[in-house]
Amino acid sequence: MGSAQRLLLSGDEAVARAALAGGIALGTGYPGTPSTEILETFSALGGKAQWAPNEKVGLEVGLGAAFAGGRALVTMKHVGLNVAADPLFTAAYTGVDAALVVVSADDPGMASSQNEQDNRRYAEAAALPMLEPSDSQEAYGFTLAAIELSERWRMPVLLRLTTRVCHSKTVVSLDGAPPAAPDGAPHFRRDIKGRVMIPANARPAHRRLRAKLAEIARWGETCPLNRVIEGTGKPAGLGIIASGIACVHAREAAPEAAVLKLGLTYPLPLGLIRAFAAAHARTVVVEEGDPYLANAIRAAGVAVESAPEIYRFGELNVGRVRRLLAGDATPEAAPPPGKPPQLCAGCPHGFVFELLRKHGCIVAGDIGCYTLGVLPPHEAMDTCVCMGAGITVGLGMRHVLPPAEARRVVSVIGDSTFVHSGITGLVEMVYNKPPTGHVVLILDNGTTAMTGQQEHPGTGRALDHAPAGKISFEDLARALGIANVRVFDPTRETGALDRALTDALAADDLTVIITRRPCLLAAGKIRQYERAAGACHEQPES
């Protein structure tokens, strides 16, 4: 037999390859850096993949597939797991009939995020096993292991990646036998006590869940996902406990040290950890983000050192790990200033922000490339919290500000973000109308621009850009009972948009203004997709 195929892959690409090899029947999720390329690659390789309106929907669709015996992969960035948390916690109780792998791609250092929360906490809170690869080879292997683990214990598994693992490329050997295929084709198996989480069923489900975790913890003591890598120094010298990319940095920073490399980081193999710490004169936990490992190990009565507080922020690297191991807590040099991001020259959003600044609006903003409207030269955004909050935060301000000031409040949200979590904001606006009304601007550029021009339910195209159902924002707003709904091209109808905004700010009514013009970077591709769709429709019947 020939040697195993070797490819240079990013962590995201490796997960996608493993999903295909592991028989994933459905991949779903919401695009968010650094996770986006997983589903795009899975689709390009021939897997069935689709974008969901948001992460909660994606996880629920994946859960349904796993209930029916189809293996599912659900992907999102770290803040997306906040949106999906509701089904995640209960899915631990219901369990699954086929594998359900939930990818959380964390962003230490906030390369493209509004916070740097540490989603390892979700594993403990939701009581789900968690795997953490450190490079692309492990991203491949751990995805396959997650599929096996999920089906062995019939529960979802968290696969926690970070930006550096997602986007760095390492050589991957596509060897090893994939998990055995599920028994038979997907089918429905009725299980009311296991699937309907009323209190009478949830109480015993919780006990079953804890029993599963205890079994997994015992398995973790000897499983190959957790292993000791001996260093070049004295065996009883420095020991390092690490997981993920921190393990790679630690091995380079201190090659003399022995490293306990944890791949299964919930539940922790406390017996293995206790023995490793006892065998070394000094044991240090090296980890990015929160002291998740250090606190859990100390809580078990094992004496270990953890990083000084300054290393809780941003990504680790070899130099920082060397300082960490030396106990150096002196202030770090500030990184050199980079060029601040900005809207593309001629971006349709820029015309909108200039009008908002001209009118002295108080702008409740949202997540997307238009968030850059907060920066010079526009400086026309006052709040940005999370997906969908632009509408609801704006409503909150309208409710309490004096009328003259309230009428200056405008909510700004993008098209993909509106579908993700802005629709319920419109429902709130209709149901609890502020005395001064409200003005919502939906900036529709026909794509999910910030994460790489992905499709969404408002574009009329699926993940692979093939034609799909399309949501009409204006029809939806009118169906909710909002009478004043206007649509403008912000570059060609700037004067009309200005007059409409003037009227809306002066009225005590509810107004939705949609500014619609394709993203400059996506416009060419959109035309190609539309031509391709038109050509398909024009094909004569055979």
N, C-alpha and C positions, 0 to 999 in steps of 0.2 A: 504494500500500500504506500501511496505517496505521503509526503509530510503534510502537516496541517497548513491550511491557508493562513498567511500572515498579511495583515493590512495595517496601515497607519490610520488610526481612527481617533476622533474626539470621543470623550466620554458619552456624549449624547448619541453619536453615531453607533457606538458600541452597544448601548442599551437597545437601540433600534434593531441592530443585527441579532442580538440575543432574543428580542421579542419575536422576530421572524423565525429563528431557529427553535424557539420554545413553543411555537404553535399558538401564539396570541391570536385570538379570533377577532378582537376588536380593540383598537387603540383610540382613546378619546381624551380630551382635555381642552384647556384654554391656553393660547399662546402667551408666553411670558418668559423673558430672558432671566435665567440661562437655560430654560427647559425646552424652548420652542423647537429646536432642530430634531428632537427625538421623534415626534410624530411625523414631521415633514420627511425625515429619512425613512421611517417605517413605511410611509405611503409610497415613496419613490422606489422602495425595494419590492413593492407589490403587496404589502400588508393593507388590511382594511383599517383606515384611520379617518377620523372626522373631528372637526373643531366643534366644541360645545359652546353655547352662549356664555356660560361661566363655569367655574370649577365645580360648584355644587351639582349642577346638572350633569357635568361630565362624570363625576364620581357615582352619581345615582344611576346613570346609564350603564357604567361599567359594573356596578353592583348587580343590576338586573341581568346583565350578560352572565356574570359569574353564578348567580342564582340558577340560571338555566343551563349551566354546564359548559359555558364558553369561556375560555381564558381571556382575561381583560387586563389592559394596561391603561392607567389614568395618569396623565402628566400635568404638572403645574409648577410655578415658581413658589417660593416660600409663603408669600402673602396670599397666594391662591388657596393654600390649605386652610387659611382662616375662613374663607368663603365655603369651603367644602367640609368644615369641621362638624356640622350638624349630622350629616349622614355617616361621616367617618366613625364617630364615637359609637353609634348604634350598630354599624356594620361589624364592629368587634363582637357584639352580642349575637347577631344573626348568623355570623359565619358565612361561608360560601360553599358551593358545590364544585366549582373550578377556580383556578388561580385568579386572584385579584391583586395586582401589584400597583401600588400608589407611589408615584415618583414625586418627591418634594425637592426642588432644586433651590437651595439656599444661596444667598448672595452676601457673604461676609465682605465688609467694606463698601457695600451699597454701590456697586458699579452702575446699576440701573434700577434702583429700588428706593422706596420711601423709608425703609427701615432695614435693620440687619438682625431681625429676630432669629432665634436659634430653634429650628423646628425639631430638634432632637427631643425637646420637651413634649411634643405631641405624642411620641411613642409611649412615654410613661403615662401621660394623661388619658390617652385613648386605650391604653393597654394592648398595644399591637407590637409584634416583633419588628425590629428595624435593622437593616443592613446598610453599611457605609463603605463603598469602594474608595480606593485611594488613587486609582489611575484607570485608564481605558480598559486594560486587560481585566481588572477586577469589575469594572462596570459591566463588562460582558458576562463574566462568570457569576457575579452576584445577582444579576438579573435572572439568570437561569436558576440559581439557588433560591431566589425569592419565589419563583414559580413552584419549585419543588416544596419549599417550606410551606407556602400557602395551601397547597393541596394536601400535604401530609397532616397539617393541623386544621385544615378547612377554615382558614381565617385570612383576612387581608394582611398584606405585608407592606411596610413602608420601606422604600428605597431612597435613602437620603443622599443627594449629591450636593456639591457646592460648585460655584462658578468655575474655579480652577480645574476641577475634575471634568465638568461639562464641556469646557472649551479647549482644554489642552489636548494635544494629540500624542499618543504613545502607540507602540507596536502592539497589535492584538493578534494572538494565535487563536483561530477559530476551531479549537479542538475540543475534545470532550463530548460525551454523549448528551444530547438534549434530554430534557425531562420526558418520561414516557407519556404518550398521548393519553388524554382522558378516556375513560371507558365509554365507548359509543359516541354517537353524535349528540350535540346539545339537545336537551329535552327538559320538560318541566316536571319537577318532582314536588308534590304537595307536601308542605311541612308547616302547618299552621303554628305549632308551638315554637318552632325555631325561627320563623320568619315574621310573625306578627307580634311586635314588641309592645303588647299591653303589659301592665305590671305583673300579672300572674305568670306570664311567659318570660318576662325580662329578669325576674329574680333568679330563677334557676339558670338562665342563660349567663348571668353574671358569674355564678359559681362555676359553670363550665369553662368560661373564659379564663378565670384565675387558675383553674386546674391545667388548662392548656399552657399557660405561661410558665407554670411550675415545671411542666414537662420540657418545654423549650429551654428553660434555664439549665436543667440537668443536661440536656443535649449539648448546650453551648459550652459546657466545661471541656468537652473533648472534640467538638466539631472542627473541621479544617478552616472555618472562617476566622477562628481565633487562633493565633500562633505566636510563638516566641521566636524572634530573630536574634541570634547571638551576635554580639559586637566583637570588635578586635581587642578590647581591653580585658582586664581581669574579670572573671565571671561574677564575683561578688561586689563589683564596683557600682557604677551608675546604671540604673534601670529606668526606662522610659515607657510609660503607658500612653498609647495614642491610637487614633483612628483617622480614616480618611486621608486627606492631603497632608494633615499635620504629621502623619507618620513618615511620609516621604521627606518632608523638611527635616524632621528629627534625625532620620538616619544619615542624612548628608551633614547636618550640623554637628552630630556627635557619633561618628562611626564606631567609636570605642564602646559605646553603650549597648546593652541588650535592650531590645524593644519588644514589648508585648503589644502586638498589633491586633486590635479588636475590629473584627468585621461585623459581628453581631453585637450591636451596642445597646439593644434592649430585647429581652432581659439580659443583664450583665452576668458573665461567668465569674461570680464572686469568689468561688473556690480557687479558680485559676489565678485570679488577680491577687488573692491573699498569699498564695504560694510564691508568686513572682515577686511581690514586695518583700516577703520574708527572706528571699534569696539575695537581696541586694542591700548594700549599705545605705543607699540613697535612691528613692524612687520618686520620679517627677512625672506628673501628668501634663502632656503637651496637647493642647486642643484650641481650635479657633472658637471664638464666640464665648458663650456662657461657660462657667465651670461645671458643665453637666456631668462629665465623668468624675471629676475630682470630688464634687459634693456627694455623688452616689457612693463612691468608694469610701470616703470618710464616714458617711452615714452607716456603712457596714462595719466600721471599727478598724479600717485599714489605714495606717499612717502613710500618707503620701503628700508630696509638695504640689502646689498648683501655681499657676502663673500669676504674677502680680497684676493688679487691676488694669494697668495700661495695655496689656496684651489682649484684653477682652474686645478691643475695638479694631476693626479692619482685618485684612487677611494676614496670615503669618507668612514668613519666608525664611530662608535659611539664616540670614543675619539676625532677624528678630528672635528666632529660636535659640541661637547662640547666646544672645543677651538674656533671654528668659531663663536658660539653664544656669547662667552665671548669677541669677538673682538681681540683674540690673534693672532697677525700676526708675532710673533717671528719665526725665522727659526726652522723648524722641524728636529728632529734627523734623520740622514740618516738610511735607513733600513739596517739590517745586510746583509753582502754580502752572496749571495747564490752560489751554484755550477753552473758555467756557462754551458750552453748546449753544446753538441758536437755531431759530427757524430757518429753513432754506430761503435763499433770496427769491422773492416772488411767491412765497407760500401763501395760499388763500387765507390761512389763519391770521397772517399778519395784518391784512386789511380789517379784519374783525377787531383785533386788539387795538388798533389805532382808533377805531370808532369808540370802543369802550373807554379808552383813555380820554378821548375828546369829551365824552359825556360825563366824565368823573365818576364812573360806575364803581361800586364795591363788587368785586368779582369773586364769587365762590367757584373755584376751579376744580379740575378733576385730573385723572391720570391719563397721560397720552403725550404725543409730541407737542400738542398745544400747551402743555404745562410750561414749555419754554417761553410762553408769553409773560412769565413772571420776570424774565431777565431783560436787560437793556437790549434793544432800544425801547421796548414796549412798556415793561414794568406795569402790566395791567392784569395782575392776578393777586388776590389777597388771601385765599385759603386753598389748600390742597391736602386732603387727608387720605382718602382711599377711593377705590373704584365706585362710582355712583354718588359719592358724597357731595359733589358739586351742586346737585339739585336740592338735596335735603338740608345741607348746611345753609344754603341760601334761603330756604324756607324758614329755618329757625331764626335767622337774622331778621327776615321780614316780619315775623310774628312779634318781635320785642322792640325793634328800633322805633324811634319817633317817625311819624308818617313821612316827613320830608326826607329823612335819611333812608328809610325803608325803601322808598321808591327808586333809590340809586342801586339797590341790590339786584344783581343779575347772576344767573347760574350758567356756566359754560361747561359743556360735556361733548366728547367726541362720539362718533357713530358706533364704533365697536364697544366703547365703554357704556354708551346708552343701552345697547342690547344686553351687555353683561349685567348691569345692576342699576341702570337709570330708569327703567320702566316703572318700577315700584315707586320711584320718586315722583313721577308724574301722577300716579294714583294718589299718593299722599297730597300732592298739590291740589288735586280736584276735591279730595275728601275733606282736607283741613285747609281751606283757602285762607291765606292771610288777608286782613282787611284792605291792604293796598294791592292785592293781587300778586302776581309774580311774572318774571320774564325768564324764559329758558332758551338758550341758544344751543342748538345741536350742530356742531361743526362736522359736517359729513364730507370726508375726503375719499370715501369709497374703499377704505382698506384699514387694516390694523397697522398703522404706519410705524409706530415706535419699535415694535418687535420684529420688523422685517417684512411688512406688507402682506400679512396673512389675510385670509378671507374671514367673513363673519356673516350672520344671518341677514344683514342689511345689504350685502353686496350681490346677492343672487348667484353666488358661486360657492362650491364646496371646497374642502381642503386642497384637492387636486386641481382646482379652478374650473371644474366641470360645472355646467349649469345646475342650480339648485333653487329651492324656494327662496323668495325674497320678502323681507319685512318692509312695509312702507311706513316710515316714521310719521308722516303727516296724516295718513289714514288712521294709524294707531292713536295719535293725539286727539284727532276729531272723535274717534270712537269712545274715548274716555270722557268726552263732553267739553273739550277745550275748543271754543268757537274760533278764536283768533290764531290761526296757524298759517304762517307765511313761509315761502321758499324763495331763496335768492342765490344767484351766483355772486359771491362776494367780490370778485375781481371785475365783473362786467356791470354789475348793478349796485355799485357802492352807494350812489346817491339814493336810490330807492331803499336800500337797506338802512341807511342813515335815517331817513324819514320814518321808516317803520319802527326803528328802535326809539326814536324821539317820541312817537305816539304811544308806544308800549310803556315807556317809563313814566309818562304822564297819566296813564289810565290806572284804574283800580281793578283791572281785569287780569285774567290768566292769558299769557301769550307764549306761544312756541314759535321761534324763528329758526328755520333750518337753512344754514349756509351750505350749499352743495357745489363742490368743484373737486375733481380728482386730485389726489396728491401728485405733486410734480414728479416725484420719483417713480410712482406707480402708474401714471397715466398711459405710458406706452404699452405696458404689460396689460392693462385693463382693456385697451383697444384690441390687442391681440386676442385676449380671451373672448371678447364680444364677437370679433370676426369669426373665431373658431366655432363659437356657439351658433352663430348665424349660418355658417356653412353646413353644420350638422343638421340644422332644421330644414335646410333647402335640399338635402339629399333626396332624390326620388326613391320611392319604394321599389324594392327589388321583386 
